Amino acid sequence: AVVDVLRRAGIDTQTVGVGKKLITSSHGIPVTADITENEAEPSLTDAVVLPGGIPGTPNLEASETVQKFIDYCAENGKYLCAICAAPSILGHKGLLDGVEATSYPSFHNELSGAVISEKYVAHHKKFITARGAGVSLEFGAEIASVFVGREKADEILRSMQCR
């Protein structure tokens, strides 16, 4: 859903498979990534979006490549976006100190240093976090708004018949 919104906004978006190109979601949905982690280059990155889920989140957190991309974004003022369980990765790295953030509710305790938000999508500084799949279109629109503006992001949601 997030990739769909970003591409509708005309944002150059690449999905990256950690370990391989064909990734199966926690609910058995196969997703073919555009490239593998070996083909990805941090210096070409304006934002990283961590999709969450279990076992996806621990797999992402264990990846040296994912860690390298997170570090690149944090050190270079780029956006770090995470949904569901994935904001916990940012919390474990100590990146959320004083940041308003959210996640799937059972992961709130993993957001070390964060100001836990009751919002379904929280945007604070260079961090955009969201609770889960039910708000993935809103999450995608919030990310899109950074690059194409709020008006265009809202227009995309309306065109998709979102409330």
C-alpha positions in Angstrom: 0.0 0.0 0.0 2.8 2.4 0.9 4.7 1.7 -2.4 1.4 2.2 -4.3 0.9 5.7 -2.8 4.5 6.7 -3.3 4.5 5.7 -6.9 1.1 7.4 -7.6 2.8 10.5 -6.2 5.5 10.1 -8.8 8.2 9.4 -6.2 11.0 7.2 -7.4 10.6 4.3 -5.1 12.6 1.0 -4.9 11.7 -2.0 -2.8 14.7 -3.9 -1.5 14.6 -7.6 -0.6 16.7 -8.5 2.4 18.3 -11.8 1.6 16.5 -12.4 -1.7 14.1 -10.7 -4.2 11.0 -12.8 -3.3 9.9 -12.0 0.2 6.9 -13.6 1.9 5.0 -11.5 4.4 4.0 -12.6 7.8 0.6 -13.4 6.4 1.9 -15.5 3.5 1.7 -12.8 0.8 4.6 -13.1 -1.7 6.2 -9.8 -2.7 8.9 -9.4 -5.3 11.3 -6.6 -4.5 12.8 -4.4 -7.2 16.3 -5.1 -6.1 18.2 -7.1 -3.5 20.1 -5.5 -0.6 23.4 -6.2 -2.4 22.2 -3.8 -5.2 21.1 -1.0 -2.9 23.1 2.1 -2.4 22.6 4.3 0.7 23.9 7.5 -0.9 21.0 7.4 -3.3 18.5 7.3 -0.5 16.2 10.1 0.7 14.2 7.9 3.0 14.0 4.4 4.4 10.6 2.7 5.0 10.6 -0.3 7.3 7.5 -2.4 6.7 7.3 -4.3 10.0 5.5 -7.6 10.8 6.9 -10.7 12.4 9.3 -12.3 11.5 10.1 -9.4 9.1 11.0 -6.9 11.8 13.7 -9.1 13.5 15.0 -10.0 10.1 15.4 -6.4 9.1 17.0 -5.5 12.4 19.5 -8.4 12.0 20.5 -7.2 8.5 23.8 -5.3 8.3 22.6 -3.6 5.1 19.4 -2.3 6.8 21.4 -1.1 9.7 23.8 0.7 7.3 20.8 2.4 5.6 19.3 3.5 8.9 22.6 4.9 10.0 23.0 6.7 6.7 19.6 8.4 7.1 20.1 9.3 10.7 23.6 10.8 10.0 22.5 12.7 6.9 19.1 14.1 7.9 17.1 11.7 5.7 13.7 10.4 6.7 13.2 7.2 8.7 9.8 5.7 8.4 8.5 2.5 10.1 5.2 0.8 10.6 3.8 -1.9 12.9 6.6 -3.6 14.8 9.4 -1.9 12.8 9.6 1.3 14.8 11.1 -0.9 17.5 14.3 -1.1 15.4 14.6 2.7 15.6 13.9 2.5 19.4 16.6 -0.1 19.9 19.1 2.1 18.1 18.3 5.0 20.4 17.1 7.2 17.6 13.7 8.0 19.0 14.9 10.0 22.1 12.3 12.8 22.5 10.6 11.9 19.2 6.8 11.5 19.1 6.4 8.0 17.7 3.9 5.1 17.6 3.9 1.5 16.6 1.8 -1.6 17.0 0.6 -1.1 20.6 2.4 -4.2 22.0 5.7 -2.7 20.7 5.3 0.6 22.4 7.7 -0.5 25.2 10.4 -1.1 22.5 10.4 2.6 21.5 13.2 3.6 23.9 13.2 7.3 24.6 10.2 8.1 22.4 7.2 10.1 23.4 4.5 7.6 22.7 1.8 9.0 20.5 -1.8 8.0 20.5 -2.0 8.9 16.8 -2.3 6.1 14.2 0.4 7.9 12.1 3.0 10.1 13.9 5.3 12.5 12.1 7.9 14.2 14.2 11.1 15.7 12.8 12.6 13.2 10.3 10.6 10.3 11.7 7.3 8.9 10.4 5.8 6.0 12.3 2.5 4.2 12.2 0.6 1.5 14.1 -0.1 -1.1 11.5 -1.5 -2.3 8.2 -4.9 -0.6 8.8 -3.3 2.8 8.4 -0.8 1.9 5.7 -2.4 4.2 3.1 -2.4 7.1 5.6 1.3 6.2 6.4 2.2 6.2 2.7 0.4 9.6 2.2 2.3 11.1 5.1 5.6 10.0 3.6 4.5 11.3 0.2 3.5 14.6 1.7 7.1 15.2 2.6 8.2 15.0 -1.0 5.2 16.3 -3.0 3.2 18.3 -0.5 0.1 17.7 1.6 -2.3 18.8 -1.1 -1.0 16.2 -3.6 -0.9 13.4 -0.9 -4.5 14.1 0.0 -5.5 14.2 -3.6 -4.0 10.7 -4.0 -6.0 9.4 -1.1 -9.2 10.9 -2.5 -8.5 9.3 -5.9 -8.1 6.0 -4.1 -11.6 6.6 -2.5 -10.2 6.8 1.1 -12.3 8.6 3.6 
